[in-house]
Amino acid sequence: MTRAWERHRGLVPENGVGRVIAQGGFEPCLLALLRLSVGTDRGTDLTSGWLLRALARTGYLVRAVELAYTISDELDQGKALLELVKAAAGAGDLCEAQALAESIPLRQLRDEALVALVPAWARAGERDKAVAVAERIRYPHRWGRTWALLAKAAVDSGDIDEARRFAARAEEKVGSHAVEGTEQVLALLVEVAFATGDHDRAAVLADRVEDLTRSRGSTQWSKAPSLARVLAREALDGDLDRLDALLRPPSGPAVEEADTLCGWALGEAAGQDTARDTDQDARLEEDLDESVTRPFPARALFGAWDLACVLDAVAESADQDVPLAMALSLADRAETLLENGDGRDHDILLRSVTLLLARHGQAERAMALAGRLDPDVRGGRQAEIVAELARSGDTETDTDRGTGRGTGRGTGRAAALVQSIDDRWARDRALVEVVRELARRGETGRAETLVQSIDDGWARGEALVAVVRETARHGDPGRAEALTRSIAYRATRARAVAGLVELSEPFRARRLAAQVVVLDGWAPVLEALERIVPRSAAVVVDRMTS
């Protein structure tokens, strides 16, 4: 989508229009340029969330609230105000956020805003204030989540005793009866219990999550954030017993062929009905595939989609590295399910297991699994595998063979895998990811060299965006700015220059911001300007409303 949009915006004009007026680094000049760009810009909804949040983050919360109150629909208005509460709290304006939360007309959204403020107050060191706000939550179905969030904030700050106390309060609130969201609260409490070292308590809470999931006959959408989250946490702790039990089909005989229809057991009456239509059944049976008429085993509670959620949660764990042995064990279970499952959601599981394998350097096994996909999606999946392999540290390319550079593994696997991708665009995507990882590690020279092997013009620019940013981050802003002039598409170049704005001292940042405005309008640089020119969002809004 980014490629399509930025190609639609077109190439950078050859005459360098606006280059002269974008050389200054003075704030009044930049603000004047912003006002001019708004007059001819493509237009933006004033009540769109990102613009209101920009106002809230830069100290113009009152102006943002005024705009939010122009929304006619009461529910949409309340949601906009809720987002402003979160934005103001994130910017550290907790008192203003508290006042706004208490003024939201709809009670449900007012309650939700107060829930969001509880952990914010706690993270700011105002534990008593956080508790006071938690005590004011009106609706009982939010009490458990509120105290669980407070427990998580306490454990993140290292206060184990307070975390346990708040967790006990949360468990008490969800202990008497289960309401919607109880599984999510208990899953969060499992994480808190693990973090506090109380593994026995974590196991008890995990049992409750499983029991609730089973009793409610939960759909895949409700299992993913709760039970799958618990299973991922247990897997990270080296325990796969619960996952194995859930993947195991229930015991009991398979449904026999004569008493099944597409895997569902038929009662006696159904058997009598089908007996009346013997001739029609005989004709139908001739057209049925043998795989449809053989016995169907009972389904396990967890299927391909659910296991994919567990693998994703394990792979994305930010606080704990996943041991290779655990990753391979999970991959073995995924492959078994792919081979023996009913075919539903197999592509989703295949993506998750291939990326997990690639993150742990098992790229060849991942590519072999990706080879099972249809050709129209295979290339994209292979590009993702190369990207994960690069992030795992194996970025050696053909150019590095025999030079002593690279990862030291001497295999050149990243380059070899890229060359094995048949789809040209997918191959370019893979190269972009390798360039990004090289740049992130500070090997900007190698990254620049590899950019030249990318065929697609937009993809070359996309790769250079990362090189530009990391070159500046590693202390060569002049070279970084020069590299931006190699990017052909105006929107892509504007994005690259906007990245430099965030990394530059104020005077240089304002000059670069002016270049972005000239290239592609005010929108790409507005977020970067929050730090150096906080008035910028208000200037844009004032111009749009004048």
JOJO-V525489 format. One record per backbone hydrogen bond with DSSP energy under -0.5 kcal/mol. NH is the residue of the N-H (numbers start at 0). CO is the residue of the C=O. Records with the same first field share a line. If there is no record, write none. Layout:
NH=CO ; CO
//
This chain:
4=0
5=1
6=2
7=3
8=4
9=5 ; 6
11=487
15=12
18=15
21=17
22=19
29=25
30=26
31=27
32=28
33=29
34=30
35=31
36=32
37=33
38=34
39=35 ; 36
40=36 ; 37
47=44
50=47
51=47
52=48
53=49
54=50
55=51
56=52
57=53
58=55
59=54
63=59
64=60
65=61
66=62
67=63
68=64
69=66
70=67
76=72
77=73
78=74
79=75
80=76
81=77
82=78
83=79
84=80
85=81
86=82
87=83
88=84
89=85
90=86
91=88
92=87
93=91
96=92
97=93
98=94
99=95
100=96
101=97
102=98 ; 99
103=99 ; 100
109=105
110=106
111=107
112=108
113=109
114=110
115=111
116=112
117=113 ; 114
118=114
119=115
120=116
121=117
122=118
123=119
124=121
125=120
126=124
129=125
130=126
131=127
132=128
133=129
134=130
135=131 ; 132
136=133
141=138
142=139
143=139
145=141
146=142
147=143
148=144
149=145
150=146
151=147
152=148
153=149
154=150
155=151
156=152
157=154
158=153
159=157
162=158
163=159
164=160
165=161
166=162
167=163
168=164
169=165
170=166
171=167
172=168
173=169
174=170 ; 171
175=171
181=178
184=180
185=181
186=182
187=183
188=184
189=185
190=186
191=187
192=188
193=189
194=190
195=191
196=193
197=192
198=196
201=197
202=198
203=199
204=200
205=201
206=202
207=203
208=204
209=205
210=206
211=207
212=208
213=209
214=210
215=211
216=212 ; 213
217=212
221=218
222=218
223=219
224=220
225=222
227=222
229=225
230=226
231=227
232=228
233=229
234=230
235=231
236=232
237=234
238=233
239=237
243=239
244=240
245=241
246=242
247=243
254=295
258=255
259=256
260=263
263=260
265=258
270=266
271=267
272=268
273=269
274=270
275=271 ; 272
276=272 ; 273
277=274
280=276
281=277
282=278
283=279
284=280
285=281
286=282 ; 283
287=283
291=288
292=288
293=289
295=254
296=294
301=245
306=302
307=303
308=304
309=305
310=306
311=307
312=308
313=309
314=310
315=311
316=313
322=320
326=322
327=323
328=324
329=325
330=326
331=327
332=328
333=329
334=330
335=331
336=332
337=333
338=334
339=335
340=336
345=342
348=344
349=345
350=346
351=347
352=348
353=349
354=350
355=351
356=352
357=353
358=354
359=355 ; 356
360=357
361=356
362=360
365=361
366=362
367=363
368=364
369=365
370=366
371=368
372=369
376=373
377=373
378=374
380=376
381=377
382=378
383=379
384=380
385=381
386=382
387=383
388=384
389=385
390=386
391=387
392=389
393=388
394=392
399=396
400=396 ; 397
402=399
403=399
404=399
414=395
415=411
416=412
417=413
418=414
419=415
420=417
421=419
426=422
427=423
428=424
429=425
430=426
431=427
432=428
433=429
434=430
435=431
436=432
437=433
438=434
439=435
440=436
441=438
442=437
443=441
446=442
447=443
448=444
449=445
450=446
451=447 ; 448
452=449
453=450
459=455
460=456
461=457
462=458
463=459
464=460
465=461 ; 462
466=462
467=463
468=464
469=465
470=466
471=467
472=468
473=469
474=471
475=470
479=475
480=476
481=477
482=478
483=479
484=480 ; 481
485=482
486=483
487=485
489=9
490=9
492=488
493=489
494=490
495=491
496=492
497=493
498=494
499=495
500=496
501=497
502=498 ; 499
503=499 ; 500
508=504
509=505
510=506
511=507
512=508
513=509
514=510
515=511
516=512
517=513
518=514
519=515
520=516
524=521
525=521 ; 522
528=524
529=525 ; 526
530=527
531=527
532=528
535=532
536=533
538=534
539=535
540=536
541=537
542=538
543=539
544=540
545=541 ; 542
//
